[in-house]
């Protein structure tokens, strides 16, 4: 599975959020500021070429459906991110966020509870 550009990821977020739909639906579901219609349409076409969405013609427009599951993409992306930036150590990742004060003690306790109650 190929890593997406920021623009492609934002488009896929909109597709995942709205589910099967049309470019207009994805503009409505897109984070602000939403791109122009033609820009998003081009991005969605690129995602189709990369195998992330599929389309079917409905009248004179295309309906797009996600092919790649959001959870699968996140898992692959996070595994690569941790490998590339944190020497394949999730402990290093959490330590980084703790040192940068991006995660609170309460959030760390919640993470520990989630791990213990797996």
C-alpha positions as CSV (number, residue, x, y, z in Angstrom):
1,X,0.0,0.0,0.0
2,X,1.4,3.3,-1.1
3,X,1.8,6.3,1.2
4,X,-0.5,9.1,0.3
5,X,0.3,12.8,-0.1
6,X,-1.2,15.2,2.4
7,X,-3.8,16.3,-0.2
8,X,-4.6,12.6,-0.9
9,X,-4.9,11.8,2.8
10,X,-7.3,14.7,3.3
11,X,-9.4,13.5,0.4
12,X,-9.4,10.0,1.7
13,X,-10.5,11.2,5.2
14,X,-13.5,12.8,3.5
15,X,-14.2,9.6,1.5
16,X,-14.0,7.5,4.7
17,X,-16.2,10.0,6.6
18,X,-18.9,10.1,4.0
19,X,-18.7,6.6,2.6
20,X,-19.7,5.9,-1.0
21,X,-20.5,9.2,-2.6
22,X,-19.9,11.9,-5.2
23,X,-17.3,14.6,-5.3
24,X,-19.9,17.1,-3.9
25,X,-20.4,14.8,-0.9
26,X,-16.6,14.7,-0.3
27,X,-16.4,18.5,-0.4
28,X,-19.1,18.6,2.3
29,X,-17.2,16.1,4.4
30,X,-13.7,17.6,3.7
31,X,-11.9,19.5,6.5
32,X,-11.9,23.3,6.1
33,X,-10.8,24.8,3.9
34,X,-12.2,22.4,1.3
35,X,-10.4,22.4,-2.0
36,X,-12.2,23.5,-5.2
37,X,-14.3,20.9,-6.9
38,X,-11.9,20.3,-9.8
39,X,-8.9,19.9,-7.5
40,X,-10.7,17.4,-5.3
41,X,-12.0,15.5,-8.4
42,X,-8.4,15.3,-9.7
43,X,-7.2,14.0,-6.3
44,X,-10.0,11.4,-6.2
45,X,-9.0,10.2,-9.7
46,X,-5.4,9.8,-8.5
47,X,-6.7,7.8,-5.6
48,X,-8.6,5.6,-8.0
49,X,-5.4,5.0,-10.0
50,X,-3.6,4.1,-6.8
51,X,-6.4,1.6,-5.9
52,X,-7.7,3.5,-2.8
53,X,-11.2,4.1,-4.3
54,X,-13.3,2.6,-7.1
55,X,-15.9,4.3,-9.2
56,X,-19.1,3.6,-11.1
57,X,-20.8,5.9,-13.5
58,X,-24.3,7.1,-12.3
59,X,-25.8,9.2,-15.0
60,X,-23.2,11.7,-16.0
61,X,-21.2,11.6,-12.7
62,X,-19.1,9.0,-10.9
63,X,-19.9,7.5,-7.5
64,X,-16.7,6.6,-5.6
65,X,-16.4,3.9,-3.0
66,X,-13.4,3.4,-0.7
67,X,-11.5,0.2,-1.3
68,X,-8.8,0.6,1.4
69,X,-10.2,0.4,4.9
70,X,-9.3,3.4,7.1
71,X,-8.0,1.3,10.0
72,X,-5.8,-0.7,7.6
73,X,-4.2,2.5,6.2
74,X,-3.7,4.0,9.7
75,X,-2.0,0.8,10.9
76,X,0.3,0.6,8.0
77,X,1.1,4.4,8.2
78,X,1.7,4.2,12.0
79,X,3.9,1.1,11.7
80,X,6.1,2.9,9.1
81,X,6.1,6.2,11.1
82,X,7.2,4.4,14.3
83,X,9.8,2.5,12.4
84,X,11.2,5.5,10.6
85,X,11.1,8.0,13.4
86,X,11.2,6.1,16.6
87,X,13.5,3.1,15.8
88,X,10.5,0.8,15.7
89,X,9.7,1.5,19.4
90,X,6.3,2.5,20.5
91,X,7.8,3.2,23.9
92,X,10.0,5.8,22.3
93,X,6.9,7.3,20.6
94,X,5.0,7.6,23.9
95,X,8.2,8.9,25.7
96,X,8.5,11.6,23.0
97,X,5.0,12.8,23.5
98,X,5.4,12.7,27.3
99,X,8.6,14.8,27.2
100,X,7.0,17.3,24.7
101,X,4.0,17.5,27.1
102,X,1.6,16.5,24.4
103,X,0.1,13.8,26.6
104,X,-1.1,14.2,30.1
105,X,-0.6,11.8,33.1
106,X,-4.3,11.1,32.9
107,X,-4.1,10.1,29.3
108,X,-1.1,7.9,30.1
109,X,-3.0,6.2,32.8
110,X,-5.9,5.6,30.4
111,X,-3.4,4.0,27.9
112,X,-2.1,1.7,30.7
113,X,-5.7,0.7,31.6
114,X,-6.4,-0.1,27.9
115,X,-3.2,-2.2,27.7
116,X,-4.0,-4.1,31.0
117,X,-7.6,-4.7,30.1
118,X,-6.9,-5.9,26.5
